[in-house]
């Protein structure tokens, strides 16, 4: 008798299984959404409205799933949605990230080592109990399908009824939904699975619905203007990773995280803001001609960047070395070298290759271009989280105890800060080593180093971790970045530097990098805007 009951429970119509799945998703995969909502709409005053949100979210989820259901797709779709939702649930609950199209792009462009850094036992638990187990139940369930005509009629009825339920609920609680949609838009970013489904659609639309990518050339009129006696230039641009400004002692941080750089004659830029909150956005944007407000992924991939403009001169050799995931499309048309591989990077500890290894062999590259100016871009691993403790050799562990896990939410604030600051100490060492490398060419070249982080990082403040929040809602810790410059005495910018030092605390952004690089190499081109060159003197 009991066995028969169990078997009968496994017999569902397509609609009933979809509704059950939707209820499960609302109840078990939307903690982040309801927690954020309750913070604004307290339970004791808004219980009916909060219940209505569950009804609307469940009905909307049912509507989305029924639209794509069929005899051959229902189980597969439900299983995929449940599995993915268990993972998005984990990341939203743990790091309070938003699964938008930029986060999806960042994930797609992340390599395996970075993905392994994010793998935790808690994540496995979420995946097993909120993903695999309900998926197994869906897989084992027997769906009783009706004739196609009846299924189609049922589907149309469900669509109409769902729309009526949603519109009716919103109408009844209109005074709540008015503020919910107008004043608290970020709340809906946490709905699961509806927002990540929307974000995937948005990502696919941006990637595939624009036809073949045609890269528009810019700055083809570029030429280097030289004066008699000018030395050839070597400029190294270091693209940092997740280095927030307020943890640099050069910016007043109480800990000495820049003990070596403070002894160099660096120009610290204390008030610089990023173009985005993720590497996938910030790196292509900072080398792009477009400002933060104008930049988009499609514009970025379809327009040449400052590396291309410098290459158009035929007088500047450009090289990109990467110890991060990749150049995010910036270095597609210039020489690129992967330094996350022990075959190229001589300083590796297991799978973790160190940033300083990117300096190896640069002497040979410089020797190969005796009659050209040289731009070298070094893309750091830097402070890539959440496993900050992996980002530095053990000898840089000055601050203890450290968070020695990628589950940073389980560590104390002190442990997280200690690991993060130790990684900054290693960045200080690497930048100092880069300056010392350039000093070897004092007699033969004008040399300079420009350092800018791609974005900042949240370290648990207000429950936020890592980075990647939509720019409009991101805290300053994710957008206020560390940046500095260094020049040798032959760079012929003494007057500029003296004037610049008086206004070094002026606000700058990634938007300035494009034009500053053109100015450093004295490149004359129609795309150069002197007003955006940090070192320009009228």
ZIRA-V794525 format. One record per backbone hydrogen bond with DSSP energy under -1.0 kcal/mol. NH is the residue of the N-H (numbers start at 0). CO is the residue of the C=O. Records with the same first field share a line. If there is no record, write none. Layout:
NH->CO  CO
This chain:
4->0
5->1
6->2
7->3
8->4
10->7
11->141
16->12
17->13
18->14
19->15
20->16
21->17
22->18
23->19
24->20
25->21
26->22
27->23
28->24
33->29
34->30
35->31
36->32
37->33
38->34
40->36
45->41
49->45
50->46
51->47
52->48
53->49
54->50
55->51
56->52
57->53
58->54
59->55
60->56
61->57
62->58
63->59
64->60
65->61
66->62
73->69
76->72
77->73
78->74
79->75
80->76
81->77
82->78
83->79
84->80
85->81
86->82
87->83
88->84
89->85
90->86
91->87
92->88
93->89
94->90
99->97
103->99
104->100
105->101
106->102
107->103
108->104
109->106
114->110
115->111
116->112
123->119
124->120
125->121
126->122
127->123
128->124
129->125
131->126
132->127
134->130
135->131
136->132
137->133
138->134
139->135
140->136
141->9
143->11
150->146
151->147
152->148
153->149
154->150
155->151
156->152
157->153
158->154
159->155
160->156
161->157
162->158
163->159
164->160
165->161
166->162
167->163
168->164
169->165
170->166
171->167
172->168
173->170
175->172
176->172
177->173
179->175
180->176
181->177
182->178
183->178
186->183
187->184
188->185
189->186
190->187
194->190
196->192
197->193
198->194
199->195
200->196
201->197
202->198
203->199
204->200
205->201
206->202
207->203
208->204
215->301
221->218
222->523
224->521
229->226
233->445
234->373
235->447
236->375
237->449
238->377
239->451
244->479
246->243
247->244
250->247
251->248
252->247
256->254
261->257
262->259
263->260
265->263
266->484
268->482
272->507
273->478
281->277
282->278
284->280
285->281
286->282
294->290
299->295
300->296
301->297
303->215
305->286
308->304
309->305
310->306
311->307
313->310
316->372
318->374
319->334
320->376
321->336
322->378
329->326
336->319
338->321
343->340
344->340
348->351
351->348
353->346
356->353
357->354
358->355
359->356
361->358
364->360
365->361
366->362
367->363
368->365
371->368
372->314
373->232
374->316
375->234
376->318
377->236
378->320
379->238
382->240
383->380
387->385
389->386
390->387
395->392
396->393
397->395
402->414
407->405
409->406
410->407
415->411
416->412
417->413
418->414
419->415
420->416
421->417
422->418
423->419
424->420
425->421
426->422
427->423
428->424
429->425
430->426
431->427
432->428
433->429
434->430
435->431
436->432
437->433
438->434
439->436
440->437
441->438
444->440
445->231
447->233
448->485
449->235
450->483
451->237
452->481
453->239
455->477
456->476
457->465
459->463
462->459
463->460
464->94
465->457
472->469
477->474
478->475
479->475
480->271
481->242
483->450
484->266
485->448
487->446
490->487
496->492
497->493
498->494
499->495
500->496
502->499
505->502
507->270
509->272
511->508
512->509
515->511
516->512
517->513
518->514
519->515
520->516
521->518
522->517
523->222
527->524
531->528
532->529
535->532
